[in-house]
Amino acid sequence: MSEVNSVVFTPATFATLNLLTTPLWIFDRHRLQLLWANRAAVSLWQAASLAELLQREFGSLSEALREQWQTYWQQLHQGKPVVEAWLFYQEGHITFVQCHFSRIKLEAGQEAMLVEGKIGSLSQLNSERLQGLEIRCINDPLTGKSVQLILEREVASTEAPVSAALHQPPLTVLTSLPVPVWFSGSDHQLQYVNQAWLSFTGQTLQQALRTAWLSDLHPDDRDRCLSVYWQAFALRQPFTIEHRLRHHDGTYCWVTNTGKPLSDLDGSFSGYVGFCYDITQYKQMEVKQQVQNHTAQLQQALHFESTLKQITDRVRDSLDERLILQTVVQALAVALQVICCDIAIYNEARTTSTICYDYTDGSIPSAQGEVVQMAESYDPALHTQLLQGLCFQFCPLVLNQARPLKEPIAILSCPIVDDQGVLGDMWLSKPMHDLFNELEIRLIQQVTNQTAIAIRQARLYQSAQTQISELDRLNRLKDDFLSTVSHELRSPMANIKMATQMLELVMAKVGLFEQEPSAKQYFGILQEECQRELSLINDLLDLARLDAEVEALRLTPVDLKLLLPHLVEPFAEKAQQQQQQLTLTLSSALPLLTTDVPMLTRVLSELLTNACKYTRAGEKITVTAQLEPDSLQISVANSGIEIPPKELPRIFDKFYRIPNNDPWRHGGTGLGLALVQKLVDRLGATIAVASTANQTTFVVSFPLLA
């Protein structure tokens, strides 16, 4: 092809050469980089296209090979022909190609090297060169094709015959292959390795053939390699294995070792031929990629853990079901960067699914508020799986009745389920080829579990609020009824009381009490019960007024040192009559108390009345006023009586009375302490009760004004 030296290669030239059946390819003369190849060459190189062939990495060229190519270029520049034999290994088939080199000039003025490949076979070489060699036939079990391969003929001499034969031209071709090649006989013994193997391991041929090659395998790979090797021999099958092979510098390199079975011309098995390719760089990249992937997974796991915590904290602090659903959908959609995320709640019969909230990136329409009949959906089997608590992902092939799709998408469906059943489901969508990974699925399942708990808590709260509202309504109705009845009864009871008093005067005037002594007793009972009913009515009316807060406070400064002795005096006389001891203790540094005096008097009177009523003879009643760091306290304590702990939280309830099986067996309306608490609250104070060590103490605390 020397005549092409003066031709400038234009696009038209390349188009013409592309039609030839002879393989042609062009190398850059400086970088030895492949620039172009015709169709025949692309096929020879077993590439899918020219673009794919140009992207291949042929590995770094040794300095010796670069010098050899530089020599080729100098010979071409001097007008000398350059021909080199290349071997192409294709699925067990070895193709011999005579490569003819020529100098060319590209359209841009760039000088390059054109290679014309003439396909032949090893048998086409001069038969004189085959002396001392043996020709074997390789039957490729995959393609069924046969090619000839030249091997060294066995010599009975104990000397090393191979080294002399290496200079024969055919073996020179095999020896010059850049990858390690090995041959083994049917007896499993290694018969030949090429120069690339020897250069890689640093062994001599004699060392390699005497099983020293086993020592070059990495100890961790040796048993595995031998197992694959022996199994392949037993089955007469090709094999490929990756293992580490010791380099002559002592380091281990990763290689791919591919073996193909050999057969003689009569079809009998004669051994294996194998090729080794250095994949250390690939393995390093693979390890680096694995580290990067592992790091990315850890970062993603940490991000998802943070997302889960944020979602959990937000839904746990909310008792609004709609807000919970909105929070979950928005947070999960942003964290996973999905094109759509929606959450649906089932009805009680689990026949309909209502999309309560959704998020989309705009590529698909919103379906918020849509109600899907599960039995009539485009695939009822999906809801059947969700009702069974199963999480799955799929790619719908038909349109969704709630959200029509322009193109298929990948969908993950996850049920919102707890120990009481399925509450709803969550659907998340991605582009069709972007599936949800294991970490994403785990996050979604954890979020739906937290969502189920939050929904159940919100519903319990709403149910409790409904019950509380209903109880409040009933309580207001009761209070309204009692207030109305009290108003209606107050006047008749007042008239009854007045009539009783007038009747008593008349009967006393006519001397009926002297004639019938029991009449006086009956009149006393009548007057006491009448007064009791009037007190009940007045208490009910007072409670109603306090609840309505219609009366304004009349605040005035009061000196407790003057008020309390005057207030306690009548109760001291009553206590003395009942053989009780009542004492008043006042702190020396009591400030003026600004309060509503009638209300305060009513509170202390109620407490002293109860103390006198429930304190046994011989026990003590103590009234104390003292100054604390942040409050002024007035306490009423009586000994000899103790309220059971389980009754303490209820003693301020309306109409509540301690059961009769305890010492508090005296009658009463059950409104006294309820009225006390209302009055204390109205005064801006607090009341507390303690009952221990056979003593009960009520403490009213007034906060000190700054």
C-alpha positions as CSV (number, residue, x, y, z in Angstrom):
1,M,0.0,0.0,0.0
2,S,2.9,2.4,-0.6
3,E,0.9,4.2,-3.2
4,V,-1.3,5.7,-0.5
5,N,1.6,7.7,0.8
6,S,0.9,10.6,-1.5
7,V,-2.9,10.5,-1.0
8,V,-4.6,12.9,1.3
9,F,-7.4,11.1,3.2
10,T,-10.6,13.0,2.9
11,P,-14.1,12.1,4.1
12,A,-14.8,10.7,0.6
13,T,-11.7,8.5,1.0
14,F,-12.9,7.1,4.3
15,A,-16.4,6.4,2.8
16,T,-14.8,4.4,0.1
17,L,-12.5,2.5,2.4
18,N,-15.5,1.7,4.7
19,L,-17.0,-0.4,1.9
20,L,-14.0,-2.7,1.5
21,T,-14.0,-6.2,3.0
22,T,-10.3,-5.9,4.0
23,P,-9.9,-4.7,7.6
24,L,-8.3,-1.2,7.7
25,W,-7.6,0.9,10.7
26,I,-5.6,4.1,11.4
27,F,-3.3,4.9,14.4
28,D,-2.0,8.3,15.5
29,R,1.7,8.1,14.9
30,H,2.7,9.9,18.1
31,R,0.3,8.7,20.7
32,L,-0.4,5.3,19.0
33,Q,-4.1,6.0,19.6
34,L,-6.7,4.4,17.3
35,L,-8.3,7.1,15.1
36,W,-10.5,5.2,12.7
37,A,-11.5,1.7,11.4
38,N,-13.7,0.5,8.6
39,R,-16.5,-2.0,9.1
40,A,-14.4,-5.0,8.5
41,A,-11.9,-3.9,11.1
42,V,-14.7,-3.1,13.6
43,S,-15.9,-6.7,13.1
44,L,-12.4,-8.1,13.5
45,W,-12.0,-6.2,16.7
46,Q,-15.4,-7.5,17.9
47,A,-16.8,-4.1,18.5
48,A,-20.5,-3.1,18.3
49,S,-19.7,0.1,16.4
50,L,-16.8,2.4,15.5
51,A,-17.7,4.7,18.4
52,E,-17.5,1.8,20.9
53,L,-14.2,0.7,19.4
54,L,-12.7,4.2,19.7
55,Q,-13.7,4.3,23.4
56,R,-11.8,1.2,24.3
57,E,-8.7,1.5,26.4
58,F,-5.9,-0.6,25.0
59,G,-3.7,-0.1,28.1
60,S,-0.4,1.7,28.5
61,L,2.3,0.9,25.9
62,S,5.7,-0.2,27.1
63,E,8.7,1.8,26.2
64,A,10.0,-1.1,24.2
65,L,6.8,-1.3,22.1
66,R,6.9,2.5,21.5
67,E,10.5,2.2,20.3
68,Q,9.4,-0.7,18.0
69,W,6.7,1.4,16.5
70,Q,9.1,4.3,16.1
71,T,11.4,2.0,14.2
72,Y,8.4,1.0,12.0
73,W,7.8,4.7,11.2
74,Q,11.4,5.3,10.3
75,Q,11.3,2.3,8.0
76,L,8.2,3.6,6.3
77,H,9.8,7.0,6.0
78,Q,12.7,5.3,4.2
79,G,10.3,3.6,1.9
80,K,10.8,0.1,3.4
81,P,7.8,-2.2,3.8
82,V,6.7,-3.1,7.3
83,V,4.7,-6.3,8.0
84,E,3.8,-7.7,11.4
85,A,1.8,-10.7,12.5
86,W,-1.1,-10.1,14.9
87,L,-3.3,-12.7,16.6
88,F,-6.9,-12.0,17.4
89,Y,-8.6,-14.2,20.0
90,Q,-12.4,-14.4,19.4
91,E,-14.5,-16.7,21.6
92,G,-12.0,-19.5,21.5
93,H,-11.1,-18.8,17.9
94,I,-7.6,-17.5,17.1
95,T,-7.3,-15.5,13.9
96,F,-3.9,-14.9,12.3
97,V,-3.7,-11.4,10.7
98,Q,-0.8,-10.1,8.6
99,C,-0.7,-6.4,9.2
100,H,0.8,-4.2,6.5
101,F,1.8,-0.6,7.7
102,S,1.7,2.5,5.5
103,R,2.3,6.2,6.1
104,I,-0.7,8.5,5.3
105,K,-1.6,12.1,5.7
106,L,-5.1,13.1,6.9
107,E,-7.0,16.1,5.6
108,A,-5.9,18.3,8.4
109,G,-2.3,17.6,7.5
110,Q,-1.8,15.2,10.4
111,E,0.5,12.2,9.6
112,A,-0.8,8.8,10.7
113,M,-0.2,5.1,10.2
114,L,-2.6,3.0,8.1
115,V,-2.8,-0.7,8.9
116,E,-4.2,-3.2,6.3
117,G,-5.0,-6.6,7.8
118,K,-4.8,-9.7,5.7
119,I,-6.6,-12.6,7.5
120,G,-5.0,-16.0,7.2
121,S,-4.0,-19.0,9.4
122,L,-0.9,-20.2,11.1
123,S,-0.6,-23.0,8.6
124,Q,0.0,-20.4,5.9
125,L,3.4,-19.7,7.4
126,N,6.5,-21.3,5.8
127,S,6.3,-25.0,6.6
128,E,10.0,-25.1,7.0
129,R,9.6,-23.0,10.1
130,L,7.4,-25.7,11.7
131,Q,10.3,-28.1,12.3
132,G,10.3,-29.3,15.9
133,L,6.7,-28.1,16.4
134,E,3.5,-29.8,16.7
135,I,0.2,-28.5,15.2
136,R,-2.9,-29.1,17.3
137,C,-6.5,-28.3,16.4
138,I,-8.7,-26.3,18.8
139,N,-12.4,-27.1,18.7
140,D,-14.3,-24.1,20.2
141,P,-17.3,-25.7,22.1
142,L,-19.2,-22.4,21.8
143,T,-18.9,-21.6,18.1
144,G,-18.1,-25.1,16.7
145,K,-15.2,-23.6,14.7
146,S,-11.7,-25.1,14.4
147,V,-8.5,-23.2,14.3
148,Q,-4.9,-24.3,14.2
149,L,-2.5,-23.6,17.0
150,I,1.2,-24.2,17.0
151,L,2.7,-25.9,20.1
152,E,6.2,-27.1,20.9
153,R,6.7,-30.8,20.1
154,E,7.6,-32.8,23.2
155,V,11.3,-33.8,23.4
156,A,12.5,-36.6,25.6
157,S,15.6,-34.7,26.6
158,T,15.9,-33.6,30.2
159,E,17.3,-30.3,28.9
160,A,15.0,-27.4,28.4
161,P,13.9,-27.7,24.8
162,V,11.4,-24.9,25.0
163,S,13.9,-22.1,25.1
164,A,15.4,-23.1,21.8
165,A,12.0,-23.3,20.2
166,L,11.0,-19.9,21.4
167,H,12.9,-18.4,18.5
168,Q,10.8,-20.1,15.9
169,P,8.7,-17.5,14.1
170,P,5.2,-19.0,15.1
171,L,6.1,-19.2,18.8
172,T,7.7,-15.8,18.5
173,V,4.2,-14.6,17.6
174,L,2.7,-16.3,20.6
175,T,5.4,-15.1,22.8
176,S,4.9,-11.5,21.7
177,L,1.3,-11.5,22.8
178,P,0.9,-8.8,25.5
179,V,-1.2,-11.0,27.8
180,P,0.0,-14.2,29.7
181,V,-1.0,-17.4,27.8
182,W,-0.7,-20.9,29.1
183,F,-1.3,-24.4,27.8
184,S,-2.0,-27.6,29.8
185,G,-2.3,-31.2,28.7
186,S,-5.0,-33.7,29.4
187,D,-3.0,-34.8,32.4
188,H,-3.7,-31.4,34.0
189,Q,0.0,-30.5,33.8
190,L,1.2,-27.2,32.5
191,Q,3.0,-27.6,29.2
192,Y,3.8,-24.0,28.1
193,V,3.5,-20.4,29.2
194,N,4.4,-17.4,27.0
195,Q,6.9,-14.7,27.6
196,A,4.3,-12.3,29.0
197,W,3.6,-14.9,31.8
198,L,7.3,-15.2,32.5
199,S,7.8,-11.4,32.5
200,F,4.9,-10.9,34.8
201,T,5.8,-13.6,37.4
202,G,9.6,-13.3,37.0
203,Q,9.9,-17.1,36.7
204,T,11.9,-19.1,34.2
205,L,10.0,-21.4,31.9
206,Q,11.4,-24.4,33.8
207,Q,10.1,-23.0,37.1
208,A,6.7,-22.4,35.7
209,L,6.4,-25.9,34.2
210,R,7.4,-27.5,37.5
211,T,4.2,-26.3,39.3
212,A,6.0,-23.3,40.7
213,W,3.1,-21.3,39.3
214,L,0.9,-22.5,42.2
215,S,3.1,-20.6,44.6
216,D,2.4,-17.4,42.6
217,L,-1.4,-17.7,43.4
218,H,-2.5,-15.7,46.4
219,P,-3.0,-18.1,49.4
220,D,-6.6,-17.1,49.9
221,D,-7.4,-17.8,46.2
222,R,-5.4,-21.0,45.7
223,D,-8.0,-23.6,46.9
224,R,-10.8,-21.8,45.0
225,C,-8.7,-21.7,41.7
226,L,-7.8,-25.3,41.9
227,S,-11.4,-26.3,42.6
228,V,-12.6,-24.4,39.5
229,Y,-9.7,-25.8,37.4
230,W,-10.3,-29.4,38.4
231,Q,-14.0,-29.2,37.9
232,A,-13.6,-27.7,34.5
233,F,-11.2,-30.5,33.5
234,A,-13.7,-33.1,34.7
235,L,-16.6,-31.5,32.7
236,R,-14.5,-30.4,29.7
237,Q,-16.1,-27.0,29.9
238,P,-14.6,-23.5,29.5
239,F,-14.1,-21.5,32.7
240,T,-13.4,-18.0,33.8
241,I,-12.1,-17.1,37.3
242,E,-10.8,-14.0,38.9
243,H,-7.8,-14.4,41.2
244,R,-4.7,-12.7,42.5
245,L,-1.3,-13.5,40.8
246,R,2.0,-12.5,42.3
247,H,4.0,-10.0,40.2
248,H,7.7,-10.3,40.0
249,D,8.1,-7.3,42.3
250,G,6.3,-9.3,45.1
251,T,2.9,-7.6,44.9
252,Y,-0.3,-9.3,44.0
253,C,-2.3,-8.3,40.9
254,W,-5.8,-9.2,40.0
255,V,-6.3,-11.1,36.8
256,T,-9.1,-12.7,34.8
257,N,-8.1,-16.2,33.9
258,T,-10.1,-17.7,31.0
259,G,-9.6,-21.3,29.9
260,K,-10.9,-23.1,26.8
261,P,-10.8,-26.9,26.2
262,L,-8.5,-28.3,23.4
263,S,-9.1,-31.3,21.3
264,D,-7.0,-33.2,18.7
265,L,-7.9,-33.7,15.1
266,D,-9.7,-36.9,16.1
267,G,-11.8,-35.0,18.6
268,S,-10.2,-36.4,21.7
269,F,-9.6,-34.0,24.6
270,S,-6.0,-32.8,24.8
271,G,-6.0,-30.1,27.4
272,Y,-6.7,-26.4,27.9
273,V,-5.5,-23.1,26.5
274,G,-5.8,-20.0,28.8
275,F,-5.4,-16.3,28.7
276,C,-4.9,-14.0,31.6
277,Y,-5.8,-10.3,31.6
278,D,-4.6,-7.9,34.3
279,I,-7.7,-6.3,35.9
280,T,-5.9,-4.8,38.9
281,Q,-6.9,-1.3,37.9
282,Y,-10.4,-2.4,37.4
283,K,-10.5,-4.0,40.8
284,Q,-9.0,-0.9,42.4
285,M,-11.7,1.1,40.7
286,E,-14.3,-1.5,41.8
287,V,-13.1,-1.3,45.4
288,K,-13.0,2.5,45.2
289,Q,-16.5,2.4,43.8
290,Q,-17.6,0.0,46.5
291,V,-16.2,2.4,49.1
292,Q,-17.9,5.3,47.5
293,N,-21.2,3.4,47.3
294,H,-20.8,2.3,50.9
295,T,-20.1,5.9,51.9
296,A,-23.1,7.1,49.9
297,Q,-25.3,4.5,51.6
298,L,-24.0,5.5,55.1
299,Q,-24.7,9.2,54.2
300,Q,-28.1,8.3,52.9
301,A,-28.8,6.2,56.0
302,L,-27.8,9.1,58.3
303,H,-29.9,11.5,56.2
304,F,-32.9,9.1,56.4
305,E,-32.4,8.6,60.1
306,S,-32.5,12.4,60.6
307,T,-35.6,12.6,58.3
308,L,-37.4,9.9,60.3
309,K,-36.6,11.7,63.6
310,Q,-37.9,15.0,62.3
311,I,-41.1,13.5,61.0
312,T,-41.6,11.5,64.2
313,D,-41.1,14.5,66.4
314,R,-43.5,16.6,64.3
315,V,-46.3,14.1,64.1
316,R,-45.8,13.1,67.7
317,D,-46.4,16.7,68.8
318,S,-49.6,17.0,66.7
319,L,-53.0,15.7,67.5
320,D,-54.5,17.0,64.2
321,E,-54.9,14.1,61.8
322,R,-54.9,16.3,58.6
323,L,-51.8,18.2,59.8
324,I,-50.1,14.8,60.5
325,L,-50.9,13.6,56.9
326,Q,-49.7,16.9,55.4
327,T,-46.5,16.8,57.4
328,V,-45.6,13.2,56.5
329,V,-46.3,13.6,52.7
330,Q,-44.3,16.9,52.4
331,A,-41.3,15.8,54.4
332,L,-41.1,12.3,52.7
333,A,-41.5,13.7,49.2
334,V,-38.7,16.3,49.7
335,A,-36.4,13.8,51.4
336,L,-36.8,11.1,48.6
337,Q,-37.1,13.6,45.8
338,V,-40.1,11.7,44.3
339,I,-42.3,13.1,41.5
340,C,-45.5,12.3,43.5
341,C,-46.4,11.2,47.1
342,D,-49.9,10.8,48.4
343,I,-51.6,9.4,51.5
344,A,-55.1,7.9,51.5
345,I,-57.3,6.9,54.4
346,Y,-59.8,4.0,54.2
347,N,-63.4,4.1,55.4
348,E,-64.4,1.9,58.3
349,A,-65.6,-0.9,56.0
350,R,-62.3,-0.6,54.0
351,T,-64.2,-0.4,50.7
352,T,-63.1,3.2,49.7
353,S,-59.8,5.0,49.8
354,T,-59.8,8.8,50.0
355,I,-56.6,10.7,49.0
356,C,-56.4,13.1,51.9
357,Y,-53.2,14.9,50.9
358,D,-50.8,14.6,48.0
359,Y,-47.6,16.3,46.7
360,T,-46.5,16.4,43.0
361,D,-43.6,18.1,41.2
362,G,-46.0,19.2,38.5
363,S,-45.3,16.4,36.0
364,I,-48.5,14.6,37.0
365,P,-51.8,16.0,38.1
366,S,-52.9,16.2,41.7
367,A,-55.6,13.8,42.9
368,Q,-56.2,15.3,46.4
369,G,-59.8,14.6,47.5
370,E,-60.4,11.8,45.1
371,V,-62.3,8.8,46.4
372,V,-61.4,5.4,45.0
373,Q,-63.7,2.5,45.1
374,M,-61.3,-0.3,45.9
375,A,-63.4,-3.0,44.1
376,E,-63.6,-0.8,41.0
377,S,-60.0,0.4,40.8
378,Y,-57.8,-0.4,37.8
379,D,-56.2,-3.3,39.8
380,P,-58.2,-4.4,42.8
381,A,-55.4,-6.9,43.6
382,L,-53.2,-4.0,44.7
383,H,-55.6,-3.0,47.5
384,T,-56.0,-6.7,48.4
385,Q,-52.2,-6.8,49.1
386,L,-52.3,-3.5,51.0
387,L,-55.1,-4.8,53.2
388,Q,-52.9,-7.8,54.0
389,G,-50.2,-5.3,55.2
390,L,-47.8,-5.9,52.3
391,C,-45.5,-3.3,50.9
392,F,-44.6,-3.5,47.2
393,Q,-43.5,-1.6,44.1
394,F,-44.7,-1.9,40.5
395,C,-45.0,-0.1,37.2
396,P,-48.7,0.3,36.1
397,L,-49.4,-0.5,32.5
398,V,-52.9,1.1,32.4
399,L,-54.2,4.5,33.4
400,N,-55.0,5.3,37.0
401,Q,-58.6,6.4,37.4
402,A,-57.7,8.9,40.1
403,R,-54.6,10.3,38.4
404,P,-54.3,9.7,34.6
405,L,-50.7,9.1,33.6
406,K,-49.1,10.2,30.3
407,E,-46.3,7.6,30.6
408,P,-45.5,4.7,33.0
409,I,-43.9,5.4,36.3
410,A,-42.5,3.3,39.1
411,I,-44.8,3.3,42.2
412,L,-44.2,2.1,45.7
413,S,-47.3,1.3,47.8
414,C,-47.0,0.9,51.5
415,P,-49.9,0.3,54.0
416,I,-50.4,2.4,57.0
417,V,-51.1,-0.3,59.5
418,D,-50.9,-0.9,63.3
419,D,-52.0,-3.7,65.6
420,Q,-55.6,-2.9,65.1
421,G,-55.6,-3.1,61.3
422,V,-54.9,-1.1,58.1
423,L,-55.8,2.6,58.3
424,G,-54.8,3.6,54.8
425,D,-51.9,3.6,52.4
426,M,-49.1,5.8,51.0
427,W,-48.1,5.8,47.3
428,L,-44.8,7.3,46.1
429,S,-43.8,7.6,42.4
430,K,-40.5,7.9,40.6
431,P,-39.5,7.7,36.9
432,M,-40.1,4.3,35.5
433,H,-36.4,3.2,35.5
434,D,-35.6,4.6,39.0
435,L,-36.7,2.0,41.5
436,F,-36.8,2.5,45.3
437,N,-33.8,1.0,47.0
438,E,-33.7,-0.9,50.3
439,L,-32.9,2.1,52.5
440,E,-35.7,4.1,50.9
441,I,-38.3,1.3,51.4
442,R,-37.2,0.9,55.0
443,L,-37.6,4.6,55.6
444,I,-41.1,4.6,54.1
445,Q,-42.1,1.6,56.2
446,Q,-40.8,3.3,59.4
447,V,-42.6,6.5,58.5
448,T,-45.9,4.8,57.8
449,N,-45.6,2.9,61.1
450,Q,-45.1,6.3,63.0
451,T,-48.0,7.7,60.9
452,A,-50.3,4.9,62.0
453,I,-49.4,5.6,65.7
454,A,-49.9,9.3,65.3
455,I,-53.3,8.9,63.5
456,R,-54.5,6.5,66.2
457,Q,-53.4,9.0,68.9
458,A,-55.1,11.8,67.1
459,R,-58.3,9.9,66.7
460,L,-58.2,8.9,70.4
461,Y,-57.7,12.5,71.3
462,Q,-60.5,13.7,69.0
463,S,-62.8,11.0,70.5
464,A,-61.8,12.1,74.0
465,Q,-62.4,15.8,73.1
466,T,-65.8,14.8,71.7
467,Q,-66.7,13.1,74.9
468,I,-65.4,16.0,77.0
469,S,-67.4,18.4,74.9
470,E,-70.5,16.3,75.4
471,L,-69.8,16.0,79.2
472,D,-69.3,19.8,79.3
473,R,-72.6,20.3,77.5
474,L,-74.4,17.9,79.9
475,N,-72.8,19.6,82.8
476,R,-73.9,23.0,81.6
477,L,-77.4,21.6,81.1
478,K,-77.3,20.3,84.7
479,D,-76.0,23.6,86.0
480,D,-78.7,25.5,84.1
481,F,-81.3,23.1,85.4
482,L,-80.1,23.5,89.0
483,S,-79.9,27.2,88.7
484,T,-83.5,27.3,87.3
485,V,-84.8,25.0,89.9
486,S,-83.0,27.0,92.7
487,H,-84.6,30.2,91.5
488,E,-88.0,28.5,91.3
489,L,-87.6,27.0,94.8
490,R,-86.1,29.9,96.6
491,S,-89.4,31.9,97.0
492,P,-91.6,29.0,98.0
493,M,-89.0,27.9,100.6
494,A,-88.8,31.4,101.9
495,N,-92.5,31.5,102.2
496,I,-92.5,28.1,104.0
497,K,-89.9,29.3,106.4
498,M,-91.9,32.5,107.2
499,A,-95.2,30.6,107.5
500,T,-93.5,28.1,109.9
501,Q,-92.3,31.0,112.1
502,M,-95.7,32.6,112.1
503,L,-97.4,29.3,113.0
504,E,-94.9,28.8,115.8
505,L,-95.9,32.2,117.3
506,V,-99.6,31.4,117.0
507,M,-99.2,28.0,118.6
508,A,-97.1,29.4,121.4
509,K,-99.7,32.1,122.0
510,V,-102.6,29.6,122.4
511,G,-100.4,27.4,124.7
512,L,-100.3,24.4,122.3
513,F,-96.7,23.7,123.1
514,E,-97.5,23.3,126.8
515,Q,-100.3,20.9,125.9
516,E,-98.3,18.9,123.5
517,P,-94.5,19.0,124.3
518,S,-93.6,17.0,121.1
519,A,-95.0,19.8,118.9
520,K,-92.0,22.0,119.9
521,Q,-89.6,19.2,118.7
522,Y,-91.4,18.8,115.4
523,F,-91.3,22.5,114.8
524,G,-87.5,22.5,115.4
525,I,-87.0,19.7,112.8
526,L,-89.2,21.6,110.3
527,Q,-87.2,24.8,110.8
528,E,-83.8,23.0,110.5
529,E,-84.7,21.2,107.2
530,C,-86.2,24.4,105.9
531,Q,-83.0,26.3,106.6
532,R,-81.0,23.4,105.1
533,E,-82.9,23.6,101.8
534,L,-82.5,27.3,101.7
535,S,-78.7,26.9,102.2
536,L,-78.6,24.4,99.4
537,I,-80.5,26.8,97.1
538,N,-78.3,29.7,98.1
539,D,-75.1,27.6,97.4
540,L,-76.4,26.6,94.0
541,L,-77.2,30.2,93.1
542,D,-73.8,31.3,94.4
543,L,-72.0,28.7,92.2
544,A,-74.0,29.7,89.2
545,R,-73.0,33.4,89.7
546,L,-69.4,32.4,90.2
547,D,-69.4,30.3,87.0
548,A,-70.9,33.2,85.1
549,E,-68.4,35.7,86.7
550,V,-71.1,38.4,86.6
551,E,-70.1,39.9,90.0
552,A,-67.1,42.1,90.1
553,L,-64.6,41.8,92.9
554,R,-64.6,44.4,95.6
555,L,-61.0,44.5,96.5
556,T,-60.0,46.3,99.7
557,P,-56.8,46.1,101.9
558,V,-57.4,44.0,105.0
559,D,-55.4,43.4,108.1
560,L,-55.6,39.7,108.9
561,K,-54.6,40.4,112.5
562,L,-57.9,42.2,113.0
563,L,-60.1,40.1,110.6
564,L,-59.2,36.6,111.7
565,P,-59.8,36.9,115.4
566,H,-63.2,38.4,114.8
567,L,-64.0,35.7,112.2
568,V,-62.8,32.8,114.4
569,E,-64.7,34.0,117.6
570,P,-68.1,32.4,116.9
571,F,-66.5,29.1,115.9
572,A,-64.4,29.1,119.1
573,E,-67.6,29.2,121.2
574,K,-69.0,26.3,119.1
575,A,-65.8,24.3,119.4
576,Q,-65.9,24.8,123.2
577,Q,-69.4,23.5,123.3
578,Q,-68.3,20.4,121.3
579,Q,-65.3,19.9,123.6
580,Q,-62.9,20.8,120.8
581,Q,-59.8,23.0,121.0
582,L,-59.6,25.8,118.5
583,T,-56.4,27.9,118.4
584,L,-55.4,30.9,116.2
585,T,-51.8,31.4,115.3
586,L,-50.7,34.7,113.5
587,S,-47.3,35.5,112.2
588,S,-45.8,38.7,113.5
589,A,-45.0,40.1,110.1
590,L,-48.2,39.8,108.1
591,P,-48.7,42.4,105.4
592,L,-52.0,43.8,104.4
593,L,-53.9,41.6,102.1
594,T,-55.9,43.1,99.2
595,T,-58.9,40.9,98.5
596,D,-62.7,40.7,98.5
597,V,-63.4,40.5,102.2
598,P,-66.9,38.9,101.9
599,M,-65.6,36.2,99.6
600,L,-62.6,35.5,101.9
601,T,-64.9,35.4,104.9
602,R,-67.2,32.9,103.1
603,V,-64.2,30.7,102.3
604,L,-62.8,30.6,105.9
605,S,-66.3,30.1,107.3
606,E,-66.9,27.1,105.1
607,L,-63.6,25.6,106.1
608,L,-64.2,26.2,109.8
609,T,-67.7,24.8,109.6
610,N,-66.4,21.6,108.1
611,A,-63.6,21.5,110.7
612,C,-66.1,21.8,113.6
613,K,-68.5,19.4,112.0
614,Y,-66.0,16.5,111.4
615,T,-63.6,16.9,114.4
616,R,-64.2,14.6,117.3
617,A,-64.3,15.7,120.9
618,G,-60.9,16.3,122.4
619,E,-59.2,16.9,119.1
620,K,-57.7,20.2,117.9
621,I,-58.6,22.8,115.2
622,T,-55.8,25.2,114.3
623,V,-56.1,28.4,112.1
624,T,-52.7,29.7,111.0
625,A,-51.7,32.8,108.9
626,Q,-48.1,33.0,107.9
627,L,-45.8,34.7,105.3
628,E,-43.9,32.5,102.8
629,P,-41.3,33.7,100.4
630,D,-43.7,34.0,97.5
631,S,-47.2,33.9,99.1
632,L,-49.3,34.6,102.1
633,Q,-50.9,31.4,103.5
634,I,-54.0,30.9,105.6
635,S,-54.5,27.3,106.8
636,V,-57.2,25.4,108.6
637,A,-56.2,22.1,110.1
638,N,-58.1,19.6,112.3
639,S,-56.7,16.5,114.0
640,G,-58.3,13.1,114.5
641,I,-59.5,12.7,111.0
642,E,-57.8,11.6,107.8
643,I,-59.2,11.6,104.3
644,P,-58.3,8.5,102.2
645,P,-55.8,9.3,99.5
646,K,-58.0,8.1,96.7
647,E,-60.7,10.5,97.7
648,L,-58.6,13.6,97.9
649,P,-58.7,14.5,94.1
650,R,-62.5,14.5,94.2
651,I,-63.4,16.4,97.4
652,F,-63.8,19.7,95.5
653,D,-66.3,18.2,93.0
654,K,-70.0,19.3,93.2
655,F,-72.2,17.1,95.3
656,Y,-69.4,14.7,96.1
657,R,-69.3,13.3,99.6
658,I,-66.9,10.9,101.2
659,P,-68.5,7.4,101.3
660,N,-70.3,6.4,104.5
661,N,-67.8,3.7,105.4
662,D,-65.3,6.4,106.5
663,P,-65.5,8.7,109.6
664,W,-67.2,11.5,107.7
665,R,-70.7,10.4,108.3
666,H,-72.3,13.8,108.9
667,G,-74.9,15.1,106.5
668,G,-74.3,17.9,104.0
669,T,-75.1,19.2,100.5
670,G,-71.8,18.3,99.0
671,L,-71.4,21.9,97.7
672,G,-69.4,23.5,100.4
673,L,-65.9,22.6,99.2
674,A,-66.9,23.1,95.5
675,L,-68.1,26.6,96.4
676,V,-64.8,27.2,98.3
677,Q,-62.7,26.3,95.3
678,K,-64.8,28.6,93.0
679,L,-64.4,31.4,95.5
680,V,-60.6,30.9,95.9
681,D,-60.2,30.8,92.1
682,R,-62.2,34.0,91.8
683,L,-59.9,35.7,94.4
684,G,-56.9,34.7,92.3
685,A,-55.6,32.4,95.0
686,T,-55.0,28.6,95.2
687,I,-56.2,25.9,97.7
688,A,-54.5,22.7,98.5
689,V,-55.4,19.8,100.9
690,A,-53.1,17.4,102.7
691,S,-54.3,14.5,104.9
692,T,-51.6,12.5,106.7
693,A,-50.7,11.5,110.2
694,N,-54.3,11.6,111.3
695,Q,-54.6,15.3,110.4
696,T,-56.3,17.1,107.5
697,T,-55.1,20.6,106.5
698,F,-56.5,23.0,103.9
699,V,-54.1,25.8,102.8
700,V,-55.3,28.9,100.9
701,S,-52.3,30.7,99.3
702,F,-52.4,34.3,98.0
703,P,-49.5,35.3,95.7
704,L,-47.6,38.3,96.8
705,L,-47.8,41.3,94.5
706,A,-44.5,42.5,93.2
